[in-house]
Amino acid sequence: MIFVTGGTGFLGAHLLTELVNQNEPIAALKRPGSSTLNTEKLFAYKFGEGGKLLFQKIKWVEGDIMDPWSLSEAMQGATDVYHCAAQVDLGDDNADSIISTAERGTENMVNAALALGIEKFCHVSSVAALGNPPEGMITEESFEDFNFKNAPYSIGKHLAEQQVWRANAEGLNVVVVSPSIILGPWSDLTNGSISMFPFVDKISKFYTGGTMGFVDVADVVEIMLRLMRNGPYNERFNVSSENLSFKDFFTSIASGINKPIPKLKLNTFTLQIFRFLNNLTSKQKISSTMVEHATGRHIFSNIKVREALKYEFIPVRQSIAVTSKFYLNERER
């Protein structure tokens, strides 16, 4: 049996749409009271009317990564585990909750996997768990250069991955992928990378001066599946297609949703003023971490995974075009 956490979220749901085509039973963890609606919508988007039947191939089991007892029961009979669950939050508030959910939740997952004799465990980490050297590319080895003065989300992902490597030393066979910003269709327009599309829709004239890595969700899923099938195991792989300036990124979105091309650059000082004014009136707060991401230079290497799998990534502009079309359709509903 294949067991998936985070199946009601963006990456986990896209993973499930691929796993249903395998001839193995699939179980997906969901917290009590959480909704599978967005996952169902994704199945409908990808498979049309056939999506309902494919969605029904998933056995949903209630549990929580923060509850080790529920995990031990939910994971019974599993051979392969994909741990996609995460509290993606770039805010500066609720640091204890963000860090604890990542670290303790992953600790509970790998402990259950060890106890149950799970054969292969795929952990979705993040480039946020890596250090950011002042010069040069951020590689898989940058994990050792991590600065614990980083944002709570980054600290949580770093500590979570440390739990995975601890379990690996105790005998758990692992695959660790570290995606950059993941792009792709998702019905919840307020969370994740797709929230940048309505942002550009509202204020398309502006751009920020930073550089960041981006990757298509289909690439992340495909790489996870390939590594879990054939390895190499017990290694970390950066999963990032291209490094784009936010000017190019926002320009591509603006073109995709028929908005004016951004021409006005927001520097750090201007963004801090915008952040202050926004946080006085809006429920969607802008954190100092978001400002740093928007203005900082983050360049990621994907050489290791390309060479290991002979892999060719989907161009980011193609990912943006597909997601733009999806966003426009969702906006009209």
Secondary structure, DSSP 8 states (H G I E B T S, - for coil): -EEEE-TTSHHHHHHHHHHTTSSS-EEEEE-TT---HHHHHHHHHHHGGGHHHHHTTEEEEE--TT-HHHHHHHTTT-SEEEE--------SS-HHHHHHHHHHHHHHHHHHHHHHT-SEEEEE--GGGS---SSS-B-GGGGGG--TTS-HHHHHHHHHHHHHHHHHHTT--EEEEEE-EEE---S-TTSSGGGHHHHHHH-TTEEES-EEEEEEHHHHHHHHHHHHHH---S-EEEE--EEEEHHHHHHHHHHHTT-----EEE-HHHHHHHHHHHHHH-SS---HHHHHHHHSB--B--HHHHHHHT-----HHHHHHHHHHHHHHHHH-
